[in-house]
Every structure is written in C-alpha cells, then in structure tokens.
Amino acid sequence: MNYRIISALLGMVAVILGVCMFLCLPWGLPAFGGGDSEIRGAVGLLLGGGLSILLGVVFIILGRGADEERLFRKEAFVIVSLSWIMAIILGATPYLFSKTERASGVRMSFCDAIFESASGLTTTGATVIGELENPEVIPRTILFWRSTTHFLGGLGVICFFVVLLGQGINGKAILKIEHSVSGNLPAAQMRTLANYLFRIYALLNILCCVLLLICGMSLFDAISHAFSVVALGGFSTHDASVAYFASDPRANGLAIECVLILFMIASGTNYWLIFWAATGQPQKLYRDSDWRCFISLIVVGIAITTCFGMLHGDFRPASIVQQGTQTETEDLVDGQLNDEEASTRTLPRRPYETIDEDAERVRFPVALRRSAFQVVSLATGAGFVTDRYELWNSTSIAAIVFLMFIGGCAGSTAGGAKVFRVLFTSKLLSQRLSETFSPNVVRVIRVDGENIDKESLYSALTYVGVFNSLIAVTTLLVTSFEPNDLWILRGESQVEKVADLGAAAVSMFANVGPALGVFGSIENYGGLTEITKAIFAAATLLGRLEIWTVLALLSPNFWRNR
C-alpha cells in the first residue's frame, strides 16, 4: 500500500475543506444580516477551518515525494473512502466549536455533529436541529456552512479535488472509483470529464440561484436552497422547509416550487444527458431508457398520489389533536427513561396532527401542485417538503417509499438504488421467468439498442439485493437499540416504531432525509439515541458511495499484498 500518496492526497482534500469553511465567514457580518450570535459561528468556522488546513498540511508533509508515484486501484479505494470519512469528521467541527444547539439550551453532541455533517456531505438532508430560524440555536454562518456541505458533497469531494488540482493518472483512478466512470478514457480526458461535470454542476447552481432571487427569495436563502436543490440534499434555512415561502409576502411560493421541481428533475438526470441536450443534441435525452423510466416513474407517482389523495381527502387542512412542547427532559412511566438519559436526551413534543375530515376538499390544481412537489422531491432524494405527506393514504405513502428506494438516474446527484439498476434487474428477472417455460430459447437483453452483458446485469441484481439486505439489517439494529420513548409520547405502538425506523433506514441509504411518522416532514432526528445516529450516519455514507467502496475496506483480503 502506497501510504505516502494516500497521505498527500488526503491532505489536499483537508485543505480544500478548510478554505470552504473560511468562505462562509462573510455571512456573519452585519452587512449580510449577521448579529451578535455570529461571533460563535465565526469562532467555530475559524477553528474548524484552521484545524482542517493544519491537518492537511501535516498530511501533505508526510506524503512528500509521492507526486510522481502511480496510484493503483487499492489506493484509490482508500483515498475515496477515507477522504469522505475525514471530510465528515472535519465538517462536524464548526458545529462543535461554535456550540451549536439542536434545540434551545441543548448543545449538539459529537454524534449530533457527525450526523449533521454526514447528512450534509452525503446530500441526505436529514437533520437533528429543530430551530433553524433561531440564531441563538444555530448561527447564520453555521447555517450557511450546513448548506455548503451539500454543494461540496453533491458532485463529490473527490471531483472538486480532481478539478482544482488535476492529478493526471491519479485523478483518473480516484474519479473512476467515486463516479463509476468508464476505464477506457486516458488521464487527460478524465480531467476534461471532471471539468465538464463541474461546469454543469456550477452552472445549474448559478441558474437556480438567479431564478430563486427573481421569485422573491433573499440572497442568503437563494444560495442556500440552490446548493441544496442541485445537490439534491434538502437542507433548508427555515423550519417549515419550502412551505415557508408560501406564506412569505415577499416571495412567490408557486414560482419557487416550480423552479425547484425543474431543478430537482434536472439534478436527478444523468449530467451527460444534460450536456448533450444543452449542446444541441436533445434526442440523446429522449432516447435514453434510464431517463425515460425515471420520468415515467415520477409521472405515475404524481398520478397515484393526486388521484388517491383527492379520493381520501389527503390535501385538506390538518387539525391538531394533541399538543405538546419540546422539553429538555421527560419522565416516562415504569422507569423507561432513567435520570442519566433524562439529563442528556431531548425528546420532541410536536403537535400531533390528522386530516380534518370536516374541511372542504381542495380542487384538482391545488392537489396536483402539492402532490407533484412531494413526489419529485422525495423521488429524487431532495427531501424538501411543502405538505404533511406522512398523513396521506397508505397507497400514496407506499408509492412514495418505493420511489425513494429507486432514486434517480446514473451520473446524477441523486441517491437510491438508481433507475438503471432497477431496470436491469427487472429485465433479468423477466428473462429468467421466460427461461422457466422456454429453456431452449436464447434471449438477449437489450437497452437502447445495445446488448447488455451478463456481468452488468448480475452486478445490478447483486447491488439491489445487497442494498435491500443492508436496509433490513439496519432496521433490525436500530429497532433493537432505540428505546420506545418517542413512540410512547405519541401514543403509538411497536408497529409504528418498526415502520418509522424501516422507512428511516430506506431514507438514509437512499440519501433522501425525511421519512415517516416521527421522522416525517416537520420532524427531525434529534430525539434518537447516539448509537442510532451513528448507525444512520454510516448508512448515509454507504448509500452515497454505493456500498462497495466502503465495504471493500472491511475485507481482510483488501489489505493483503496486491
């Protein structure tokens, strides 16, 4: 194992992270809306950025003389995995050094900060922070750093590294691992590929920001939401997420939702298809089976949720049937929460809502608007919300979870199992079914006019199988470790606990963010135990790096000689 080149390249990634932290500091100035609480945020970013740069310099010094040495596949695996792990740990330092709170009076723990950092960099968008609009809880500069982690993680920390620093054959090796790029391209073209990807990504961010400004968002909100939507992350600057702008008199809520839907679909599309469409070859977009299936799934999802939603009255106003306030400690019956836990855990007591059966049914255009936004947001993994979708009927919820599992296209910032893998798996299973009653007939699986080899088909089938297995194992683990407190407070049974944690596991691996029940649209993950947060943080990383890159490091054979 070539440890010197690993150290040198990790050091460069750490320096880039530190510089990005410093770039968030201007938002703490009074001219940009900063206040007295921004001193904490500035301290957090300065210390976090300084630590990142210092660590980066140490790594670079330890890796001196490695510039001309070749990077092999094993080193590429190590660099990609360790760079993400290091980025998550360093990305958590601004939260800790700034004394950011996840609720009033409750400081973020180490696991809270790691969860928030992992969720941001992997573009999952799940959060433990419950009062985003309170600068005493989270300073404005830290709130912007939170959105910046989406920008860095959307295209991939390594892609930024290749774009900024080049690295020749080394850049080719690590970019292949992180983005599953074809190995037929020479190193020079690989850097060109990274540059094209970055330009498309940056252009989408700029265009989205400009349109959101035109729709009435402030500059801070526009940049933050552009970072989130193009990366398909979902971090918002408001507790109500995108629903906030529907009641903001300065903004056009409908226009904002339309812009976000457009960019969520674009970001869930293979970036090369966007490139070809922008350069005058839109036919490549229309002819791509992956994209056509992606759009078809979204359209069908919108149709199902709109029709069944209107049938069941899902879009009527919700009425509060049980109220509570968020408290620092809670005493539960039968000693289910001991004194030590009561002093360290915060259990959310949000209003419990249900659909108001007496309210007037909404008209079709309103239902379509609310349905379309939730479906596109959750199907692409963005995780923005404008509606209490977890209160919808069971058919709509099942459709949404299914779309969350599938995710977006290959070569996009979306997570999930990916449409092309599900497409390949369905074709392979169909072929196997046909072979049971026609074993002598030779059938060739074709996609977009090209034959798909057996290795690609079984690779997709294996991935989908492992993806499902990890979700099941994670659900079992967190169900075993997580106490019943959150569900007892809501008067719910163990069935709801398993369902909520299962949906949360799907959301973590698919990098979506919100889930169901206690992790629904207006909820957060702050009430979970530390071990559950750690497991979920690991799940977001596995989902972002598509499992194999991280799992390979756990194999003893990986560390043996080539």
Secondary structure as GFF3:
##gff-version 3
##sequence-region A 1 562
A	DSSP	alpha_helix	3	22	.	.	.	ID=ss1
A	DSSP	three_ten_helix	25	28	.	.	.	ID=ss2
A	DSSP	three_ten_helix	30	32	.	.	.	ID=ss3
A	DSSP	alpha_helix	38	62	.	.	.	ID=ss4
A	DSSP	alpha_helix	73	97	.	.	.	ID=ss5
A	DSSP	beta_strand	101	103	.	.	.	ID=ss6
A	DSSP	beta_strand	106	107	.	.	.	ID=ss7
A	DSSP	alpha_helix	110	121	.	.	.	ID=ss8
A	DSSP	alpha_helix	140	155	.	.	.	ID=ss9
A	DSSP	alpha_helix	157	165	.	.	.	ID=ss10
A	DSSP	alpha_helix	168	179	.	.	.	ID=ss11
A	DSSP	alpha_helix	187	214	.	.	.	ID=ss12
A	DSSP	alpha_helix	219	230	.	.	.	ID=ss13
A	DSSP	three_ten_helix	241	246	.	.	.	ID=ss14
A	DSSP	alpha_helix	253	267	.	.	.	ID=ss15
A	DSSP	alpha_helix	271	278	.	.	.	ID=ss16
A	DSSP	alpha_helix	283	287	.	.	.	ID=ss17
A	DSSP	alpha_helix	289	312	.	.	.	ID=ss18
A	DSSP	beta_strand	318	322	.	.	.	ID=ss19
A	DSSP	three_ten_helix	333	335	.	.	.	ID=ss20
A	DSSP	alpha_helix	339	344	.	.	.	ID=ss21
A	DSSP	beta_strand	352	355	.	.	.	ID=ss22
A	DSSP	alpha_helix	364	380	.	.	.	ID=ss23
A	DSSP	three_ten_helix	389	391	.	.	.	ID=ss24
A	DSSP	alpha_helix	394	406	.	.	.	ID=ss25
A	DSSP	alpha_helix	419	437	.	.	.	ID=ss26
A	DSSP	beta_strand	446	447	.	.	.	ID=ss27
A	DSSP	beta_strand	450	451	.	.	.	ID=ss28
A	DSSP	alpha_helix	454	481	.	.	.	ID=ss29
A	DSSP	alpha_helix	485	489	.	.	.	ID=ss30
A	DSSP	alpha_helix	494	509	.	.	.	ID=ss31
A	DSSP	three_ten_helix	517	519	.	.	.	ID=ss32
A	DSSP	alpha_helix	530	544	.	.	.	ID=ss33
A	DSSP	alpha_helix	548	551	.	.	.	ID=ss34
A	DSSP	three_ten_helix	552	554	.	.	.	ID=ss35
A	DSSP	three_ten_helix	556	559	.	.	.	ID=ss36
###
